[in-house]
Amino acid sequence: MDELKKTVAHNIATLRSRAHLTQFELGEKLNYSDKAVSRWERGEAIPDAYVLLMMADIFGVTVDYLLKEHSEEFLEESEAEVLPEPEEVQPRRFSPNHRRIAWITILSIWAISLLVFVITATAGVAFWQIFVYAIPVSAIVLLVLNSIWGSRRHILILVSVLVWSILLVVHISLLSLGNFWMIYLLGIPAQLIILIAFGIRKKQ
């Protein structure tokens, strides 16, 4: 087990160095602290299978490559094949096709909302609230798509939009019972909780 730790530690440190990443930058991409990366590179712990899979994707190698010992000659010969160029080592982000899918999905939600509004307006009861309800629905859809294709930094914005839009929906829904504008005060602690939660890093 100690030999495996040393092997994985050496491979992580070597690949990180050749990808021109600091321990902090690698930790950012993995959603771990630089201290966790330091422990891995010192052979004090081995990342779990999911983290190894993410590392393999970042460095352009296989998980098997991370777990096996390689001679220096092999590393030099295979570096051009298994390692991406520094500029290719980027966080996950929406590709053009992903953006198109997101736009189509969001526009479909708003098209349905418009259809409902037109139908109700024709019937003499314009249901304008449907456009307010479409905001949290859109935020939820984008959160799901972002969890698949996007990066963590967008989640903070989307969760914030979702919280405030839900408060807006509740306010609009209760208009007939009175002006419950004070419900927005709930958004202050909720927003603080979100900001604090996103400041927490996974540690190992």
C-alpha positions in Angstrom: 0.0 0.0 0.0 2.9 2.4 0.8 4.4 1.7 -2.6 1.1 2.5 -4.3 0.9 5.8 -2.3 4.4 6.7 -3.4 3.7 5.8 -7.0 0.4 7.8 -7.1 2.1 10.7 -5.3 5.0 10.9 -7.8 2.6 10.7 -10.8 0.4 13.4 -9.5 3.3 15.8 -8.7 4.9 15.1 -12.0 1.8 15.5 -14.1 0.8 18.7 -12.2 4.2 20.2 -12.7 4.2 19.4 -16.4 0.7 20.9 -16.8 2.0 24.1 -15.2 -0.5 24.0 -12.3 0.0 24.9 -8.7 -1.4 22.7 -5.9 -4.0 25.4 -5.3 -5.0 25.5 -9.0 -5.3 21.7 -9.2 -7.3 21.8 -6.0 -9.7 24.4 -7.5 -10.4 22.1 -10.5 -11.0 19.1 -8.2 -13.0 21.1 -5.6 -10.4 20.2 -2.9 -8.0 22.3 -0.9 -4.3 22.7 -1.8 -3.6 21.0 1.5 -5.3 17.8 0.2 -3.3 18.0 -3.0 -0.1 18.4 -0.9 -1.0 15.3 1.2 -1.5 13.3 -2.0 1.8 14.4 -3.4 3.6 13.5 -0.1 2.1 10.0 -0.2 0.1 10.5 3.0 -3.2 9.6 1.3 -4.6 8.4 -2.1 -7.4 10.3 -3.8 -10.7 8.3 -4.1 -11.7 6.8 -7.4 -13.8 9.7 -8.5 -11.0 12.2 -7.9 -8.6 10.0 -9.7 -11.0 9.9 -12.7 -11.2 13.7 -12.6 -7.4 14.0 -12.5 -7.0 11.6 -15.4 -9.4 13.8 -17.4 -7.5 17.0 -16.4 -4.1 15.6 -17.3 -5.2 13.7 -20.4 -4.2 10.3 -19.1 -6.0 7.2 -17.8 -6.6 6.2 -14.2 -4.4 3.2 -14.8 -1.6 5.6 -15.7 -1.9 7.4 -12.4 -1.7 4.1 -10.4 1.3 2.6 -12.2 5.0 3.3 -11.8 6.7 4.7 -15.0 10.4 5.0 -15.8 11.7 8.5 -16.6 12.3 7.4 -20.2 8.7 6.3 -20.6 7.5 9.6 -19.1 9.6 11.6 -21.5 8.6 9.6 -24.5 4.9 9.6 -23.7 4.6 13.2 -22.4 3.5 14.6 -25.8 0.9 11.9 -26.2 -0.7 11.8 -22.8 -0.4 15.3 -21.6 -2.5 18.2 -22.9 -1.0 21.5 -23.7 -1.2 23.9 -20.7 -3.8 26.1 -22.3 -6.0 22.9 -22.8 -6.1 22.3 -19.0 -9.3 24.3 -18.3 -12.2 23.9 -16.0 -15.4 22.4 -17.3 -17.4 24.8 -19.4 -20.3 24.8 -21.7 -19.4 23.8 -25.3 -21.2 25.6 -28.2 -23.6 22.6 -28.5 -24.3 22.7 -24.7 -25.1 26.4 -24.9 -27.5 25.7 -27.8 -29.3 23.0 -25.8 -29.5 25.3 -22.8 -30.9 28.1 -24.9 -33.5 25.8 -26.6 -34.6 24.5 -23.2 -35.0 27.9 -21.6 -36.7 29.4 -24.7 -39.1 26.4 -24.6 -40.0 27.2 -21.0 -40.7 30.8 -21.9 -42.6 29.9 -25.1 -44.9 27.6 -23.0 -45.4 30.5 -20.5 -46.3 32.8 -23.3 -48.7 30.3 -24.7 -50.4 29.9 -21.3 -50.6 33.7 -21.0 -52.2 34.1 -24.5 -54.7 31.3 -23.8 -55.8 32.8 -20.4 -55.8 36.3 -21.8 -58.1 35.2 -24.6 -60.4 33.6 -22.0 -60.5 37.0 -20.3 -58.3 36.1 -17.3 -54.7 37.0 -18.2 -52.5 34.8 -16.1 -49.4 37.2 -16.1 -48.0 35.4 -13.1 -46.9 32.6 -15.3 -43.9 34.7 -16.4 -42.8 35.0 -12.7 -43.2 31.3 -12.2 -41.0 30.7 -15.3 -38.0 32.3 -13.5 -37.3 29.6 -10.9 -38.2 26.9 -13.4 -35.5 28.3 -15.7 -33.0 28.5 -12.8 -33.6 24.9 -11.9 -33.1 23.7 -15.5 -29.9 25.7 -15.7 -28.7 24.2 -12.4 -29.3 20.7 -13.7 -27.5 21.4 -17.0 -24.7 23.2 -15.2 -24.1 20.2 -12.9 -23.6 18.1 -16.0 -21.6 20.4 -18.3 -20.8 23.6 -16.4 -18.4 24.6 -13.6 -18.9 25.2 -9.9 -18.5 29.0 -10.2 -21.9 29.3 -12.0 -23.8 27.4 -9.3 -23.5 30.3 -6.8 -25.3 32.7 -9.2 -28.0 30.2 -10.2 -28.8 29.2 -6.6 -29.0 32.8 -5.7 -31.4 33.5 -8.6 -33.5 30.4 -7.6 -33.8 31.5 -4.0 -34.9 35.1 -4.8 -37.2 34.0 -7.6 -38.9 31.6 -5.3 -39.5 34.4 -2.8 -40.9 36.5 -5.6 -43.3 33.6 -6.6 -44.5 33.3 -3.0 -45.0 37.1 -2.8 -47.0 37.2 -6.0 -49.0 34.2 -5.0 -50.0 35.8 -1.7 -50.9 39.2 -3.2 -54.6 38.6 -2.7 -54.0 38.1 1.0 -52.1 41.3 1.5 -48.7 42.8 0.8 -46.2 40.3 2.1 -43.1 42.2 1.0 -41.3 41.4 4.2 -40.9 37.8 2.9 -37.9 39.1 1.0 -36.1 39.5 4.4 -35.8 35.8 4.4 -33.6 36.1 1.3 -30.9 37.9 3.4 -30.0 35.0 5.7 -30.5 32.6 2.8 -28.1 34.5 0.6 -25.5 34.6 3.5 -25.9 30.8 3.9 -25.3 30.3 0.2 -22.2 32.5 0.2 -20.8 30.7 3.3 -21.6 27.3 1.9 -19.7 28.0 -1.3 -16.7 29.1 0.7 -16.4 25.6 2.2 -13.9 23.4 0.6 -13.8 19.6 0.6 -10.9 18.3 2.6 -9.4 14.9 2.9 
